[in-house]
Amino acid sequence: MAESEKPGIMRQVMQKVSRVFNKSLMRKGSSKKAELDADSDFDPSDDELPLSKRANLLRCRDSRMICQDSFELRRAFPGLDINPRLIFDHPSIEQLSEAIVKLPERSEAGNTSTGGSTGESSATYVSRFTQLTHGEAPEFKYGSTSIEDIFVRKSDGMECVMIPAARARIGNDGMHYQAGDNEGPSHEVELDAFLMDIEPVCVGAYARFLNLVNPNQDQLSDWCILPEEDERCCHVPIIFTENGWQAKTGVPANWPMILVSWYGANAYALWTHGQDWSQYKSAAVSFLPTEAQWEYAARGPKTAKFPWGDSDASEELLNVCWEISTYEGVSHVATPLTELPIVAVNLQLGVSPFGLRGMAGNVWQWCRDSYHENFYLSSEASFPNAWNSEGDAKSERGGSWVGPCDLARSSYRRGRIPEAKGRCLGFRCAVMVADAPGM
């Protein structure tokens, strides 16, 4: 492409990208929406558009929306390999447009989409559900059980697994994506022994937390409540009643808590470990797992592709979207909350070598780290108990019911802003053994 052609091409691409995202946010009857529906030439910098060209898309789009967005972009740019990862790595209309302009030069780099069969998971084994959903919070401490290396966190009843100290190999040298190889280079990290929640924190436990700490409206907005104009309000799994916070009618208490921001996850983790939860915006003290802890807990001493090894994924092993075209042309609010393909946290799915459940699929999980795609290139990535403290975005791991199984690989990593809330995004807690009272 000649240099003189680039500004014109860039404008055309940005118009198409802006149209895709702004149309999805405009309500029917809007004169501006009618203009976009007419496929007219418009200015992406128009102040009347809901999304400016530099706005962070991840503030108002979750993973399910982004899957749908990627299909709309494929329609707008036929022949280009556009997948949801591209949007996560270039989270503004301007950045995404620049990336799309470059796509033809790297179209052979591969993508993360994976096909598969459709249908519900046939896994039926359900483990004992231990998380507390009612009652007062006892003094924080851990207590051992009769099962070797299993501990119970008294504050919320969560069973936790002891992950022994190890020299863990983190990362993957074999992946090459259009947005860069953020999983490499692989490197070793000395990890002290730590406890990891056996499953993600559930809806019932999170409602109990809200009832016990009684956050104010600003804190609730930071953590788990959406503004009225957000169409995803219908999918918030909890509701405030005359009896306090509880799961909405029909929502199982043992579903993973979703639509919870990093702030909301960090607040819960601080509270359940007896710390000052009002400091939820800081990672200086946090009981969310680091990326290194999470990855080692997911796949164990062997650097396998998935928690169960390198063998192919199946519906008996994890809960993911086996047919990604499920989201093509489907409204992101068309499915009732109770019919979302989410499974209980105590189902034996995504099980790691350490016996942790949900370490692949069902819901993504927030990590303590700030996310940077090049963090593994830094010397800090190999420090003992390494974690990245620099940056605005926060890391998430594990894949979910929205994306293909390839995103549920143990080394796959991505990030989003800490305010973000998603219908496929939850969390679990972790703590160094040395910092766990009662042990």
C-alpha positions in Angstrom: 0.0 0.0 0.0 1.4 3.4 -1.0 1.9 5.9 1.9 -0.5 8.3 0.2 -3.3 5.7 0.4 -3.0 4.9 4.1 -5.0 7.9 5.5 -7.9 7.2 3.2 -7.9 3.5 4.1 -7.6 4.2 7.8 -10.7 6.5 7.7 -12.8 3.9 5.8 -11.8 1.2 8.3 -12.5 3.5 11.3 -15.9 4.3 9.9 -16.8 0.7 9.6 -15.4 -0.2 13.1 -17.2 2.8 14.7 -20.4 1.8 13.0 -20.3 -1.7 14.4 -19.8 -0.7 18.0 -21.9 2.4 18.1 -24.9 0.7 16.5 -24.9 -1.9 19.2 -25.2 0.8 21.9 -27.9 2.8 20.3 -31.5 2.3 21.1 -34.2 1.8 18.5 -35.7 5.1 17.3 -32.5 7.1 17.7 -32.0 9.4 14.7 -28.3 8.7 14.9 -28.9 4.9 14.8 -31.1 5.4 11.7 -28.2 7.2 10.1 -25.8 4.3 10.9 -28.4 1.7 9.7 -28.5 3.6 6.4 -24.8 2.9 6.0 -24.1 6.6 5.5 -20.8 8.3 5.6 -20.4 9.7 9.1 -17.7 11.1 11.3 -16.3 8.7 13.9 -15.4 11.8 16.0 -19.1 13.0 16.1 -19.8 14.0 19.8 -23.3 12.5 19.5 -22.0 8.9 19.1 -22.0 6.9 22.4 -18.5 5.7 21.8 -15.7 8.1 20.9 -12.8 6.7 18.8 -10.5 6.6 21.8 -13.0 5.2 24.4 -12.1 1.9 26.0 -14.5 -0.6 24.6 -14.0 -3.0 27.6 -15.8 -0.5 29.9 -19.1 -1.3 28.2 -18.5 -4.6 26.4 -18.1 -8.0 28.0 -16.8 -11.2 26.4 -20.2 -12.3 25.1 -20.8 -9.0 23.5 -17.2 -9.1 22.0 -17.9 -12.5 20.5 -20.9 -11.0 18.7 -18.9 -7.8 17.8 -16.2 -10.0 16.2 -18.8 -11.6 13.9 -20.1 -8.2 12.9 -16.6 -7.1 12.1 -16.1 -10.1 10.0 -19.1 -9.1 8.0 -17.7 -5.6 7.7 -14.3 -6.9 6.6 -14.8 -10.2 4.7 -11.7 -12.2 4.2 -9.9 -11.0 7.3 -9.3 -13.2 10.3 -10.9 -11.1 13.1 -11.3 -12.8 16.4 -12.3 -11.6 19.9 -8.6 -11.5 21.1 -8.0 -8.7 18.6 -10.6 -6.5 20.4 -9.2 -7.3 23.8 -5.7 -6.4 22.7 -6.8 -3.2 20.9 -9.6 -1.9 23.1 -10.6 1.3 21.3 -12.1 2.0 17.9 -8.9 3.8 16.9 -6.5 1.1 18.1 -8.7 -1.6 16.6 -8.9 0.1 13.3 -5.1 0.4 13.1 -4.8 -3.3 13.9 -7.3 -4.2 11.2 -5.4 -2.2 8.6 -2.3 -4.3 9.4 -4.2 -7.7 9.4 -3.4 -8.7 5.8 0.3 -8.5 6.6 0.0 -11.1 9.3 -3.1 -13.1 8.3 -1.0 -16.3 8.4 -0.1 -15.9 12.1 -2.9 -18.1 13.2 -5.8 -17.5 15.6 -7.3 -18.9 18.7 -10.6 -20.2 17.4 -11.3 -23.9 17.8 -14.3 -25.9 16.6 -16.1 -28.6 18.4 -19.3 -30.4 19.0 -22.4 -28.8 20.3 -24.5 -29.8 23.3 -24.6 -29.7 27.1 -21.8 -31.1 29.2 -22.4 -34.7 30.1 -20.4 -34.5 33.3 -22.6 -35.3 36.2 -20.3 -35.7 39.2 -21.0 -33.0 41.8 -18.6 -32.4 44.7 -19.8 -31.4 48.2 -20.7 -27.7 48.2 -19.0 -26.0 51.2 -19.3 -22.2 50.7 -21.4 -20.4 53.3 -24.4 -18.5 51.9 -26.0 -17.3 55.1 -25.0 -16.5 58.7 -22.5 -14.3 60.5 -18.8 -14.4 59.7 -16.6 -16.2 62.2 -13.1 -15.0 63.0 -10.9 -15.5 60.0 -8.7 -18.6 60.1 -8.0 -21.8 58.3 -8.7 -25.2 59.7 -7.5 -28.6 58.3 -9.8 -31.4 57.3 -9.4 -35.1 57.3 -8.5 -34.9 53.7 -4.7 -34.5 53.1 -3.8 -31.0 52.0 -7.4 -29.7 52.2 -8.1 -26.7 54.4 -11.3 -24.8 55.2 -11.4 -21.0 55.4 -13.7 -20.4 58.3 -14.9 -17.0 57.2 -16.8 -18.2 54.2 -16.5 -22.0 54.4 -14.4 -22.3 51.3 -12.3 -25.5 50.9 -8.7 -24.7 49.9 -6.0 -26.9 48.5 -2.4 -26.6 49.6 -0.1 -26.1 46.6 3.4 -27.0 47.7 6.4 -24.8 47.1 7.9 -25.4 43.7 10.2 -24.1 41.0 7.4 -23.7 38.5 7.7 -23.2 34.7 5.3 -20.5 33.6 4.4 -19.5 30.0 4.5 -21.1 26.6 7.1 -20.7 23.9 5.0 -22.3 21.1 2.2 -19.8 20.6 2.2 -17.1 18.0 -0.8 -14.8 17.7 -1.6 -11.8 15.6 -1.3 -9.5 18.6 2.0 -10.9 19.7 3.2 -13.9 21.7 2.2 -12.8 25.2 2.6 -16.3 26.6 6.3 -16.3 26.2 9.1 -16.7 26.8 8.5 -19.5 29.3 10.5 -19.0 32.5 10.9 -20.4 36.0 9.4 -18.8 39.1 10.2 -19.9 42.7 6.8 -20.1 44.4 6.3 -20.5 48.1 3.6 -22.8 49.3 0.2 -21.3 49.0 -3.5 -22.2 49.5 -5.9 -21.9 46.5 -9.7 -22.0 46.6 -10.9 -25.3 45.4 -13.5 -23.5 43.2 -14.6 -20.0 42.2 -16.5 -17.9 44.7 -20.2 -18.5 44.3 -23.2 -16.2 44.0 -24.6 -17.2 47.4 -21.2 -16.5 49.1 -20.9 -13.1 47.5 -24.4 -12.1 48.5 -23.6 -13.1 52.1 -20.4 -10.9 51.9 -22.5 -7.9 50.8 -24.9 -8.4 53.6 -22.1 -8.6 56.2 -20.0 -5.6 55.0 -22.9 -3.4 54.0 -21.1 -1.4 51.2 -22.4 2.0 50.1 -23.8 2.8 46.7 -20.5 3.9 45.2 -18.8 0.7 46.4 -21.6 -1.4 45.0 -21.2 0.4 41.6 -17.5 -0.3 41.7 -18.1 -4.0 42.5 -21.1 -5.7 41.1 -24.0 -3.3 40.1 -24.5 -2.0 36.6 -26.0 1.4 35.6 -29.7 1.3 34.6 -28.9 2.0 31.0 -26.7 -1.1 30.7 -28.7 -3.9 28.9 -26.8 -6.5 30.9 -28.7 -5.5 34.1 -31.0 -8.5 33.4 -28.1 -10.8 33.9 -26.9 -9.5 37.3 -27.3 -12.7 39.4 -28.1 -11.0 42.7 -30.8 -8.7 44.0 -31.5 -6.6 47.1 -34.7 -7.5 48.9 -36.2 -6.8 52.3 -34.1 -9.7 53.6 -30.9 -8.3 52.1 -28.9 -9.4 49.1 -29.6 -12.8 47.7 -29.5 -14.8 44.5 -32.2 -13.9 42.0 -35.1 -16.3 41.7 -34.0 -19.4 39.8 -30.3 -18.6 40.1 -28.5 -21.4 41.9 -26.5 -20.2 44.9 -23.6 -22.4 43.8 -23.2 -20.7 40.4 -20.0 -18.7 40.1 -20.4 -15.0 40.9 -20.4 -13.1 37.6 -20.5 -9.5 36.6 -18.0 -8.7 39.4 -15.2 -6.3 38.7 -11.6 -6.7 39.8 -12.4 -4.2 42.6 -15.3 -6.4 43.7 -13.2 -9.5 43.6 -10.4 -7.9 45.5 -12.8 -6.5 48.2 -14.2 -10.0 48.8 -10.7 -11.5 49.0 -9.5 -8.9 51.5 -12.6 -9.3 53.6 -12.6 -13.1 53.8 -8.9 -13.0 54.9 -9.6 -10.6 57.7 -8.1 -7.5 56.0 -9.4 -4.0 55.4 -11.7 -4.5 52.4 -12.1 -0.7 51.9 -8.6 -0.8 50.2 -10.0 -2.8 47.3 -8.6 -0.6 44.6 -5.0 -1.4 45.6 -3.1 -4.7 44.8 -0.4 -3.9 47.4 -2.2 -6.3 49.7 -4.3 -8.8 47.8 -5.6 -12.4 48.1 -6.3 -12.9 44.5 -3.9 -15.4 42.9 -0.9 -14.1 40.9 -0.7 -15.2 37.3 2.2 -17.5 38.2 0.3 -19.1 41.1 -2.8 -19.5 39.0 -1.0 -21.1 36.1 1.0 -23.5 38.3 -2.2 -24.4 40.2 -4.0 -25.1 36.9 -1.5 -27.5 35.2 0.8 -28.6 38.0 4.5 -29.6 37.6 4.1 -30.6 33.9 3.8 -27.8 31.4 0.7 -29.3 29.8 -1.7 -27.5 27.5 -4.7 -28.1 29.8 -5.2 -29.0 33.5 -5.8 -32.6 32.5 -2.7 -32.8 30.2 -2.1 -32.3 26.4 -5.1 -34.5 25.3 -7.9 -32.9 23.4 -10.7 -31.0 25.3 -14.2 -32.5 25.5 -17.5 -31.6 27.0 -16.8 -34.1 29.8 -13.7 -32.0 30.8 -14.8 -28.4 30.7 -17.6 -26.0 30.0 -16.8 -23.8 27.0 -18.7 -22.7 23.8 -18.2 -25.6 21.4 -19.8 -23.7 18.5 -18.6 -20.2 18.5 -21.2 -19.2 15.8 -23.8 -19.6 18.5 -23.4 -15.8 19.0 -23.7 -14.8 15.4 -26.7 -12.5 15.0 -28.0 -13.2 18.5 -28.8 -10.4 20.9 -26.6 -10.6 23.9 -29.7 -10.1 26.2 -31.9 -12.6 24.4 -31.1 -15.4 26.7 -32.8 -15.3 30.2 -30.4 -15.2 33.1 -31.3 -18.7 34.3 -30.7 -20.1 30.9 -27.1 -18.9 30.5 -24.9 -21.9 30.0 -23.1 -21.5 33.3 -22.5 -24.5 35.5 -22.2 -24.8 39.3 -18.7 -24.3 40.8 -18.8 -27.8 42.5 -19.1 -29.7 39.2 -16.1 -31.8 38.4 -15.1 -29.8 35.3 -11.8 -28.1 34.5 -10.1 -30.1 37.3 -6.4 -29.5 37.8 -3.8 -32.0 38.9 -4.1 -30.6 42.4 -7.9 -31.2 42.5 -9.0 -27.6 41.9 -12.3 -27.3 40.0 -13.0 -24.7 37.3 -9.4 -24.2 36.3 -10.5 -24.3 32.6 -13.8 -23.0 31.2 -17.0 -21.9 32.8 -15.8 -18.4 34.0 -12.6 -16.4 33.6 -10.9 -15.5 36.8 -9.3 -12.3 37.9 -5.7 -12.4 39.0 -3.8 -10.0 41.3 -1.4 -8.9 38.5 -1.6 -5.9 36.3 -1.6 -7.2 32.7 1.0 -6.4 30.2 1.5 -8.5 27.1 5.3 -8.2 27.4 5.6 -8.8 31.1 7.3 -12.2 30.5 10.1 -10.5 28.7 11.1 -8.6 31.9 13.4 -9.8 34.6 10.7 -9.2 37.2 8.7 -12.1 35.7 11.3 -14.5 37.1 11.5 -13.0 40.6 10.5 -15.3 43.5 6.7 -15.2 43.8 6.6 -13.0 40.8 3.7 -10.7 39.9 3.3 -7.5 37.9 2.4 -4.5 39.9 2.7 -1.9 37.1 -0.2 -1.0 34.8 -3.9 -0.2 34.7 -5.4 -3.4 33.2 -5.7 -6.6 35.4 -5.0 -10.1 34.3 -7.6 -12.8 33.8 -7.2 -16.5 33.3 -9.0 -19.7 32.5 -11.5 -19.3 29.6 -15.2 -19.5 29.9 -18.6 -20.6 28.5 -18.4 -17.8 26.0 -15.2 -18.6 24.1 -13.7 -21.6 22.4 -11.7 -24.2 24.4 -8.4 -22.9 23.1 -8.8 -19.9 25.3 -9.0 -22.2 28.3 -5.4 -23.4 27.9 -3.5 -23.0 31.2 -1.0 -20.5 29.7 -3.5 -18.3 27.8 -3.5 -14.8 29.3 -5.3 -11.6 28.6 -6.4 -8.5 30.6 -9.0 -5.8 31.0 -9.6 -2.7 33.1 -10.4 -3.4 36.8 -13.8 -1.7 36.5 -14.9 -4.2 33.9 -17.7 -6.6 34.6 -18.5 -9.6 32.5 -21.1 -12.4 32.4 -18.3 -14.9 32.1 -15.9 -13.4 34.6 -15.5 -14.4 38.2 -12.7 -15.1 40.7 -11.2 -17.3 43.4 -8.8 -16.5 46.3 -5.3 -17.5 47.2 -3.0 -16.9 50.1 0.6 -17.7 51.0 0.8 -20.4 53.6 3.0 -18.2 55.7 0.2 -15.6 55.7 -2.7 -17.9 56.6 -3.7 -17.8 60.3 -4.6 -21.0 62.0 -2.1 -23.1 60.1 
